[in-house]
Every structure is written in structure tokens, then in C-alpha cells.
Amino acid sequence: MAQSGQVADAVSRVTGRPVELVEITTYGDTSREHLSQIGGTGVFVTALRDALLRGEVDFAVHSLKDLPTAQPAELVLAAVPVREDARDVLVARDGLTFAELPDGARIGTGSSRRMAQLNAYARSHRTEIRTVPIRGNIDTRIGYVHSGELDAVVLAAAGLRRIGRIAEATDFLPVDTVLPAPGQGALAIECAADNAALAAALAELDDPVTRVAVTAERSLLAALEAGCSAPVGAFADLLADGQIVSEMRLRGVVGTTDGSTLVQLSTTGPVPETHDQAMELGRELAAEMLAKGAAGLMGERAH
């Protein structure tokens, strides 16, 4: 609701028209099962897409990381606004950073991607953590820390920023340590493909740099044939030579949730100028990762 309200305000600014929020509850919002058990892919977006197709709403706002990589022909991704902070953050008891957590600390997350990388990072530093699967909204998750049930939880920085609670983060996890989910920190604004006027108006909010970055990340995910709950991390960023942006670097990781095995690779190339070029960057890195054994590390292979 917070991120939809922010998009609604932005749409009103560029169109001069009022926007009414329509609240839709998805299966992913209400289920307390682990994402790997309920399939992950599409559980947060299907109900919104159905409302779009029925004409009950004009456009929908998604967290891009929850959006399946297959785009329905009847719908168009009209805008990907400027990306928020893509990093994961730690919310820990007593203001602790990840490095300050005691041996055996219990860390809650609903993400197999986070489990894989956190466990791998702990192993590399010869410490031991216990990752605990959790679900629920931000209050529920942070509540596990306040109650003493968990030592810490890992959340997306973007979500905390959008609701004005980023000050509760006790540590920012650099992407060198934990690669975010493909598209993390970005929003997707979707509308009916046959509504060209609306799509053009919404396109005013599109950020080309964010668009090509997340396209490359999601292309990697699609080429790995992985769903949004699979243990896949990806992040594309721009590399600058002085003041001139020269290249785009795409990093990807796949791992077992216990952190014992990771396939982590990167590729660098010219900044994509088209959708197809961004897609190709993702496919190239995925092919390298599959050649290194990535397919065998993904517990879920679904679209």
C-alpha cells in the first residue's frame, strides 16, 4: 500500500488526474506457508493481474522481484521507476551488525536466496548461524527480534525505506556479501496492453537505466528456469570511468540453502541500449552458471 500510494502520487503529478487506490489481497499475503511450498512464482501478483484483465483496475503496482519472468501478452510493463536501494538489511537485537552476532545466532528470513548467501558468508568467516524460515509483514518479522525469538531478521532495504522505517536497520548487507533478488528495490507498473494512451502516460515514470538493469537480472532468472522463490541472486550495476559510464556489470549467484555450495559469476559488457541487448547479457551469464553446475543447486525450477 505504501509503494502503491507513492506511485499514485507520481501518476497524478504527470497526468494531472486523481488516482484511487484499490486494495487487493493476494494469496502470497495471506498464506503463512514457506514460499518454496506454495510455489513462490506469481503468488503476490496473480490476483492483481486478474483484476487488470477484468477491467476492475486501470494499472497495478508490483514489487518487481515478485513478478514472474513470463509477461502475459494482454498486459504491458508500462514503467519501471527509478530503483530504490537494492540491498538487504539486518534488523538485529541490541543494534548488532552481522559481524557482531554471536556464534549460533538465529536469523529469520523467508528467502532461500538469503539463506544460501548468509550461510556461505558465515562459513567463510568460520562462524555458525542458524537461518530460520519466517513469513509475515514487516511488523511480524521484526516482532520476532523484539520478542527474543530470533537474534535478527533480514529484510529488503527498499521496503523499510518506503514505509519510513529504515532507521530500524542495524546493518546494511553489501551486494558483495549478499546479492539481492533479481529486480529487488524496483517497482513494476503494469496495465492492459491495448490501452496505449494509459501506457504512454505511465511511461513518463520509466527510468531507462533501471529498466535495462532489471531486464538483464530477470533474463538471467528466466534462463536459469527458476522461480522467484529459488535461491538465485542477481544485480546489474553501471561501471564508470571517471564521469563517463562505460559498462554494465551483471553478477549472479545460485546456491544451496545451507551455504555449502555456491555458483557465483559475473559478466561485463557495454551498457545495453535495447531490451534485447539486456536480455542477451542475462542469458550469457546464465549459460556460464549452468555450465558450472547451477541447475543442480536450485530446489525449485518453475515458471
C-alpha positions in Angstrom: 0.0 0.0 0.0 2.8 2.4 0.8 4.6 1.9 -2.5 1.3 2.0 -4.4 0.5 5.3 -2.8 3.8 6.8 -3.8 3.2 5.6 -7.4 -0.3 7.0 -7.3 1.1 10.4 -6.3 3.6 10.3 -9.1 1.0 9.3 -11.7 -1.2 12.2 -10.5 1.7 14.6 -11.0 2.5 13.6 -14.6 -1.2 13.2 -15.7 -3.0 15.8 -13.6 -5.6 13.2 -12.9 -6.6 11.8 -9.5 -5.8 8.2 -8.7 -7.9 5.9 -6.5 -6.2 3.1 -4.7 -7.9 -0.3 -4.8 -6.7 -2.7 -2.2 -6.4 -6.3 -3.4 -5.3 -9.1 -1.1 -3.2 -11.9 -2.8 -2.6 -15.5 -1.8 1.0 -14.6 -1.0 -0.2 -12.0 1.5 -2.4 -14.4 3.4 -0.6 -17.7 3.3 1.9 -18.5 6.1 3.5 -21.4 4.2 7.1 -21.1 3.1 7.4 -19.7 -0.4 9.0 -22.8 -1.7 5.9 -24.8 -0.5 3.3 -22.6 -2.2 5.3 -22.2 -5.4 6.6 -18.7 -5.0 6.1 -17.6 -8.6 3.2 -15.3 -9.1 1.6 -15.7 -5.6 1.9 -11.9 -5.0 0.7 -10.8 -8.4 -1.9 -13.1 -9.9 -4.8 -11.5 -8.1 -3.7 -8.0 -9.3 -3.3 -9.2 -12.9 -6.7 -10.9 -12.8 -8.3 -7.5 -11.7 -6.4 -5.8 -14.5 -7.7 -8.3 -17.1 -11.3 -7.9 -15.8 -11.0 -4.1 -16.1 -11.6 -3.6 -12.4 -8.4 -1.5 -12.1 -6.5 0.6 -14.7 -3.0 -0.3 -13.6 -1.2 -2.3 -10.9 1.9 -1.7 -8.9 4.1 -4.7 -8.1 7.4 -5.3 -6.4 9.4 -6.3 -9.5 11.1 -9.1 -7.7 7.7 -10.8 -7.2 6.8 -10.6 -10.9 7.1 -13.8 -12.9 9.5 -13.5 -15.8 6.9 -14.6 -18.4 4.9 -11.5 -19.5 1.3 -12.1 -20.5 0.5 -10.8 -24.0 -2.6 -8.9 -22.7 -0.5 -6.9 -20.2 2.4 -4.5 -20.7 5.1 -3.4 -18.2 4.4 0.3 -18.8 7.0 1.7 -16.4 9.9 0.7 -14.1 10.6 3.8 -12.0 14.0 4.7 -10.5 15.2 1.9 -8.3 15.3 2.2 -4.6 18.2 0.7 -2.6 18.6 -2.9 -3.8 20.4 -4.1 -0.7 19.2 -6.4 2.1 19.5 -5.2 5.6 19.7 -6.8 9.0 17.4 -5.8 11.9 19.1 -7.3 15.0 18.7 -7.2 18.7 20.8 -4.7 20.7 21.8 -2.9 17.5 24.2 -5.6 16.4 25.7 -5.8 12.9 26.1 -9.1 11.1 29.7 -9.4 12.2 28.8 -8.8 15.8 26.2 -11.5 16.0 27.1 -14.3 18.4 28.0 -17.8 17.2 24.9 -19.8 16.6 22.7 -16.7 16.2 19.2 -17.3 14.9 18.4 -15.2 11.8 14.9 -15.2 10.3 14.2 -14.9 6.5 11.6 -16.2 4.1 14.2 -16.3 1.3 16.2 -19.3 0.3 18.5 -16.9 -1.7 19.3 -15.1 1.6 19.8 -18.3 3.5 22.3 -19.6 0.9 24.4 -16.5 0.9 24.2 -15.8 4.6 25.2 -19.3 5.5 28.0 -19.2 2.9 29.3 -15.9 4.3 29.3 -17.3 7.8 31.1 -20.4 6.7 33.8 -18.3 5.1 34.3 -16.5 8.3 34.3 -19.7 10.4 31.2 -18.7 12.3 28.0 -20.5 12.7 24.4 -19.1 12.2 21.0 -20.7 12.1 18.7 -19.4 9.4 15.0 -19.8 10.4 12.2 -19.7 7.7 9.7 -17.0 8.5 6.7 -15.3 6.8 4.7 -12.2 7.5 4.7 -8.5 7.1 7.5 -6.2 8.4 5.9 -5.8 11.9 5.6 -9.5 12.3 9.1 -10.2 11.2 10.7 -7.5 13.4 8.5 -8.7 16.2 10.4 -11.9 16.3 13.5 -10.0 17.2 11.8 -7.8 19.8 10.3 -10.8 21.5 13.7 -12.5 21.7 12.6 -15.5 19.5 15.2 -14.5 16.9 18.5 -12.7 17.1 17.9 -10.9 13.8 15.9 -10.8 10.6 16.9 -9.9 7.1 14.6 -7.6 5.1 14.8 -5.6 1.8 16.1 -2.1 2.4 13.6 -0.7 -0.1 10.6 -2.0 1.8 11.8 -0.3 5.1 12.6 2.9 3.3 9.2 3.1 1.6 7.4 2.9 5.0 9.8 5.3 6.7 11.4 2.7 9.0 14.9 2.3 7.6 16.3 3.6 10.9 15.5 0.2 12.4 18.1 -1.5 10.2 21.2 -2.3 12.3 23.4 -3.3 9.3 23.3 -2.9 5.5 24.5 -6.1 3.8 26.7 -5.1 0.8 25.9 -6.7 -2.5 29.4 -8.2 -2.5 28.2 -10.3 0.5 24.5 -10.9 -0.4 23.4 -10.4 -3.9 19.7 -9.2 -4.0 16.9 -10.9 -5.7 16.6 -10.1 -9.4 14.7 -6.8 -9.6 14.8 -6.1 -5.9 14.3 -2.5 -4.9 12.4 -1.8 -8.2 8.7 -1.4 -8.9 6.7 -2.5 -11.9 3.7 -0.6 -13.2 1.6 -2.8 -15.3 -1.5 -2.0 -17.5 -3.6 -3.5 -20.3 -1.6 -3.8 -23.5 -4.5 -2.4 -25.5 -4.7 0.8 -23.5 -2.0 2.7 -25.5 -2.9 6.1 -24.0 -2.5 4.9 -20.4 0.7 3.0 -21.2 2.2 6.2 -22.7 1.2 8.3 -19.7 2.6 5.7 -17.2 5.8 5.6 -19.3 6.6 9.1 -18.0 7.7 7.3 -14.8 10.0 4.9 -16.5 13.8 5.0 -15.8 15.8 3.6 -18.7 18.8 2.7 -16.5 16.7 0.8 -14.0 14.8 -0.8 -16.9 17.9 -2.3 -18.6 19.4 -3.4 -15.3 16.4 -5.3 -14.1 15.8 -6.7 -17.6 19.3 -8.2 -17.5 18.7 -9.6 -14.0 15.3 -11.1 -14.9 16.7 -12.6 -18.1 19.3 -14.4 -16.0 16.5 -15.7 -13.8 14.4 -16.8 -16.7 17.3 -18.5 -18.5 18.0 -20.5 -15.3 14.4 -21.6 -15.4 14.0 -20.5 -11.8 11.0 -19.1 -10.0 11.1 -16.1 -7.7 11.5 -18.3 -4.6 14.5 -20.2 -5.9 17.9 -19.4 -4.3 19.0 -17.0 -7.1 20.6 -13.6 -6.6 21.4 -11.1 -9.4 22.4 -7.5 -9.6 23.3 -5.3 -12.5 25.2 -2.0 -12.0 26.9 0.6 -14.1 30.7 0.9 -14.1 32.1 4.4 -14.6 35.4 5.5 -16.0 35.7 8.9 -14.3 32.5 10.8 -15.1 31.7 8.5 -18.1 29.5 5.4 -17.6 31.2 2.9 -19.8 29.9 -0.6 -19.0 27.3 -2.7 -17.2 28.3 -5.4 -14.8 25.9 -8.3 -14.1 26.5 -10.6 -11.2 24.6 -13.8 -10.4 24.6 -16.4 -7.7 22.9 -19.7 -7.1 23.4 -21.8 -4.0 22.3 -24.5 -1.7 20.4 -23.1 1.3 23.0 -24.4 3.8 25.6 -22.3 2.0 27.9 -25.3 1.3 27.9 -24.7 -2.4 27.6 -21.5 -4.4 28.0 -20.8 -8.1 28.8 -17.1 -8.3 29.8 -15.5 -11.6 29.8 -12.1 -13.3 30.0 -10.6 -16.7 30.7 -7.1 -18.0 29.7 -5.6 -21.3 28.6 -2.3 -23.0 25.6 -0.7 -21.3 22.6 -2.2 -23.1 20.7 0.2 -25.3 17.8 -2.1 -26.1 15.6 -4.6 -24.3 17.2 -7.4 -26.5 20.7 -6.4 -25.5 19.8 -6.5 -21.8 18.2 -9.9 -22.3 21.3 -11.3 -24.0 23.5 -10.2 -21.2 21.4 -12.2 -18.7 21.3 -15.2 -21.0 25.0 -15.2 -21.5 25.7 -15.2 -17.7 23.1 -17.9 -17.1 24.7 -20.1 -19.7 28.0 -19.8 -17.8 26.4 -20.5 -14.5 24.6 -23.6 -15.8 27.9 -24.8 -17.3 29.3 -24.5 -13.7 26.6 -26.7 -12.2 24.0 -24.1 -11.2 21.0 -26.3 -12.3 21.7 -28.8 -9.6 21.6 -26.2 -6.8 18.1 -24.9 -7.3 15.4 -26.6 -5.3 12.7 -25.0 -7.3 12.6 -24.9 -11.1 9.2 -23.4 -12.0 7.6 -20.6 -14.1 
